Amino acid sequence: MEVSRRAVAEVSRAARARVPGLRAGFGLISVLVLSWGCAGGGGEGGGEDVAPKKRRAEVDKAAEASAAPPVAEDYSYNPIGKRDPFRSFIARDVVAPLDAGELGPLQMWELDQFRLVAIVWGQDRSTAMVQDPEGIGHVVEVGTLIGKNWGRVTQIRAEELVVTEEYRDEIENRLIVNEIPVKLPSQEQAGGRG
């Protein structure tokens, strides 16, 4: 019994036209009939033929080779609610005062951008003058906020001023106090004036 593809297609089309819900069932039946016909079932020559098995193996290999790779979905990273992957987990948070308010003119630059110009050493109150990167001089005293990290002038000595910055270690949740000395430039660094 030989079944042609055209006959199977016509039967399937007619069945779909009559009962639309059976489309999947007829599709399965048509695939089974085609595979039965291709495998030699019901064909002439009652012996088992080796050539169709080889052909079927070749067709299976070709089907595996031509199978399309799985389509990759487009992925878009959404950083909301996640920590920044490029930020160091050892980073320290600057501890700002609760009544911080607006930044002062000395908090616009990093501490290492300032240059200590002069120190006025007195018995009751010592003051110092620092110069910002724009060349503007600022008078500071103990308690003045300076630098972007909320540093505070804590000491004014004869040759240097000490700025204290406080950090909060995120991992151990402890307060780290960092004292940074800002020294007067030596005679050679100041240009040899004397």
N, C-alpha and C positions, 0 to 999 in steps of 0.2 A: 504494500500500500504506500503510495507515494503522495506526500502532502506538499503542495506548493505554498510559497509565501503569499501569493496573491489570494489563494483560497482562504487561508487563515485570516488575512487582513479583511477580506469581505465578510467573513463570519463575525469577526470582532466588531466591525463597523455596524453591522446589522444588529448585533446584540446590544451595543451601546445605544443605538437609536431607540430600541424598545425599552430597555431598563438601564437608565444612567447609573444607578448605584452599583451595578455589577462590573464596572469598568476594570477595577483591579483584579477581579476574579478571572475575567476573560483574558486580561493581559498575562496572568500567570499560566493559564491554560495554553495560550498561544506560544509562550516561551517553552513550556514542556513539550508541546507537539513539535516545535522546531528542533529542539535538542534531541528528541527521540528520532526525528527524521534524519538529522545530521549524523547521529551515532550509528545509524544503520539498522535500527530496530524496525522490523517488518519488511526489510529490504530483501532483495533476491540473493541467493547464494548463502544458504543456511550456515556456512562455516564462519568462524570468527576471523575477521580480517585485521591484520596488524597495522596497515596503512592508516585507517581512520584514527587509531589511537595516537599515532605519531603526529598526524595532522592536528588532533585536539590538543596535544601537549605543546605544539608549536603555536597554536592559536592562544593558549593560556599564557605562554611566555610573552607573546606579542602584546597581549592585553595588559599584563603586568608592567611591561616596559613602557607602554603608551599611556598608562594611568597617570593622570595629572597630579602633580604634587599638591598637598593640601594648601588651600588658600590661607595665607596669614592675615589675621585680622589687624586692622589699624589700631595702634595703641597710642594713647595720649596720657602722659603723666599729669596727675592732678596733685599739686603740692599742698592743697588746703588741708590743714589738720595734721600735716606731717612735718618732721623737722627737716631742715635744709641738709641734703646729703653732702654738700661741700663744706659745711661748717664743722670745725673740729669739735669733737665731743669733749675735749679737754679745755675748751675755751672758757674764759672767765667773764662773768657779767659784772659790769661796773655798778657799784652801789651808789645811787644818787640820793641826796637828802630828800625827805618827804616834802619839804617846803621849797623844792628846787626852783620852781617858777621858770622865767626865761633865762637863757644863757647870757652871761656877761661878755664883754668884749675880749676878756682873757681866755674864754672858753671856745673860741672859734678855731684855734690851732692846737696842734699837738704840743706837748710840753717841750720836746726836743727842738722845736722851731723857734723858741724864745731864746734870747741872749741876755744874760745877766750883765747889766751895764755898770751899776754902782750899788754900793751898800752904805747906808748912813747908820753908823753904829752909835747908839746913845744909851744912857743909863735907864731912862724911863721907857722908851719905845724905839725899837729899831725898825727901819724901813729899807726897802730895796727898790731899784728901778730895773725893769726888764723891757726889752725892745722886741716888738712883734715882727713878723716877716715883712710887714709893710713899712717898717722903720719908725713906728709910733712908739713912744716911751710910755710906760705905765708904772705908777708907784704901787707897790704891794707891801703888805704888812702881814703879821701872823693872823691867820684865819681867812685870807683872801683865796677865792676859788680861781684856779688856773689850769688850763689844759682841757682837752676834750673828755678826759676820763674822770672829771670831777675831783681833780687833785686839789689839795688845800695846803697852803703854806703853813708849816707847823713850827719851823725854826728859822731864824736869821742869824747866821754866825758871821765872824769877821771876814771870811773868804768865800762863803757859799750860803745859799738858801736851800732849805730842805722842804720838798713837796711830798705829801703823803697821799697815796691813792689806795682806795679800798676796793677789793674784788670779792665776788662770791663764787667759790668753786662749785660748779653744778654737780659734779659727781659726789663729792663728800659733803656738800652743803656747809662749807665752813668759810669764815671770813678771812681773807688774806690781806694783810696790810703791807704795802710796798712803799718804802721811803726812798725818794729819788733826790740825790744832791744835784743842784745846779750851781756850778762853780763860776767864779769870776775868771775871765780870760787872763792869761799871764801877759807880761809886758810884750813878749815876742808875738803872741797871738793878737794883741790889741793894736799892733802896728808899730811898736817900738817907741811910742810916745812916753815922755817921762818928764 
